[in-house]
Amino acid sequence: MFRKQKLRKEFDHRLIDLMGNIKKDWDQKSEMLRMSYEPDDELKYRMQLSKAKYVFLFKEAKKRKLSIKDQ
């Protein structure tokens, strides 16, 4: 039982770290898109992909009842 809790905690930390990285990527692409004179379609798609990844991870974190404050 202890091993299961330890693994869950480890993967919860990984999930939160991954969420932070994906959020940073999404913000970066959004800022690039906002600052560009002629928005590139590929950049739009990459930004939307980053957003979709973040939303997916956010839903998973919510399902696991994770809180960043606990970390």
C-alpha positions as CSV (number, residue, x, y, z in Angstrom):
1,M,0.0,0.0,0.0
2,F,2.8,2.4,0.9
3,R,4.5,1.9,-2.6
4,K,1.2,2.7,-4.3
5,Q,0.9,6.0,-2.4
6,K,4.6,6.9,-3.1
7,L,4.1,6.2,-6.9
8,R,1.0,8.3,-6.9
9,K,2.7,11.2,-5.2
10,E,5.6,11.0,-7.6
11,F,3.4,11.0,-10.7
12,D,1.3,13.9,-9.2
13,H,4.5,15.9,-9.0
14,R,5.4,15.1,-12.5
15,L,1.9,16.1,-13.7
16,I,2.2,19.5,-12.0
17,D,5.7,20.1,-13.4
18,L,4.4,19.1,-16.9
19,M,1.4,21.5,-16.5
20,G,3.8,24.3,-15.7
21,N,5.9,23.6,-18.7
22,I,2.9,23.4,-21.1
23,K,1.4,26.6,-19.6
24,K,4.7,28.4,-20.2
25,D,4.8,27.1,-23.8
26,W,1.2,28.2,-24.4
27,D,1.8,31.7,-22.9
28,Q,4.9,32.0,-25.1
29,K,3.2,31.1,-28.3
30,S,0.2,33.4,-27.4
31,E,2.6,36.3,-26.9
32,M,4.4,35.6,-30.2
33,L,1.0,35.4,-32.0
34,R,-0.1,38.7,-30.4
35,M,3.1,40.5,-31.3
36,S,3.3,39.3,-34.9
37,Y,2.3,41.5,-37.8
38,E,1.1,38.7,-40.0
39,P,-0.1,35.8,-37.8
40,D,1.1,32.5,-39.2
41,D,-1.4,29.6,-39.4
42,E,1.1,27.1,-38.1
43,L,1.8,29.3,-35.0
44,K,-2.0,29.5,-34.4
45,Y,-2.2,25.7,-34.6
46,R,0.7,25.2,-32.3
47,M,-0.8,27.6,-29.8
48,Q,-4.1,25.8,-29.9
49,L,-2.3,22.5,-29.5
50,S,-0.5,23.8,-26.4
51,K,-3.8,25.1,-25.0
52,A,-5.5,21.7,-25.6
53,K,-2.7,19.9,-23.9
54,Y,-2.9,22.2,-20.9
55,V,-6.7,21.8,-20.6
56,F,-6.3,18.0,-20.8
57,L,-3.7,18.0,-18.0
58,F,-5.8,20.5,-16.0
59,K,-8.8,18.1,-16.2
60,E,-6.6,15.2,-15.1
61,A,-5.3,17.2,-12.1
62,K,-8.8,18.1,-11.2
63,K,-9.9,14.5,-11.4
64,R,-7.0,13.5,-9.1
65,K,-7.9,16.4,-6.8
66,L,-4.5,17.9,-6.9
67,S,-3.6,21.3,-5.5
68,I,-0.4,23.2,-6.2
69,K,-0.5,24.5,-2.7
70,D,0.1,21.0,-1.4
71,Q,3.3,20.6,-3.4
